[in-house]
Amino acid sequence: MISIITVVFNSNKLLERTIKSIMSQTCKSFEYIVIDGGSTDGTLDIIKNYEKYIDFWCSSPDRGISDAFNKGIDKSSGDVIGILNAGDLFNVNTIEIVSNSFNNKEDFIYGNSVIRKEDGQIDRTITPINVKDFPYKGMPFQHSALFIKKRVYEQIGGFDLSYKTAMDFELLLRINNADCIGSHVNQTLSTYYRGGVSDYNYIGGYVEVLRASSQYNNNYFKIWASFVFGVIRSYIRRVVG
């Protein structure tokens, strides 16, 4: 079984479309968990309205996004875990595709994503075919298009609470260093909407990528070159729109 985790905090305008995305799945054999960080803006009303579609939910203050992810992982009972943040979407057949793509040897799979601007226009698509240089460049695919066996979390641990934006990249570096086996599913699995924490604090995100890269790699020239290039590229994208 697959467990899907959504973490949310004061996002009543975004959560409903994510829950509806989960409700529309062609495969109904999954577990859905919502972890709320103590919202006060009406988010809890949305959760309660769709409570019958949620297997577990809770609302309490946490120590950040990484802590909320870990709470969801601890509560999950599935063999495979996926994370879909509030505001983002799965394709209607994402869980079906993921269920049919895993075999016994794979520890994780990842797919393609569509990135949309806040107004809904397509910004770009991500097709992560060549990911060999990701330890120097940052996340090679969207977190929402990544599905990991629970046994991997049990082996290497959960998300590092000291990371506020690049916690998924740091986790992926540990997965890579543990020689876990992954494969690419060449289908679109998720849609990511710009405007999240990593977008508004993209400089801080790149600083955390630099920190994680330096911790797990020793080619410091390549690390710094990728860092500078990434910051400039992100800046240009925001200026151009």
Helices and strands as residue ranges (DSSP letters): E 2-8, H 12-23, E 30-36, H 43-49, G 51-53, E 56-59, H 65-75, E 80-83, E 89-90, H 94-101, E 108-116, E 122-126, H 134-137, G 143-145, E 146-149, H 150-156, H 167-177, E 182-193, H 197-200, H 202-216, H 220-240
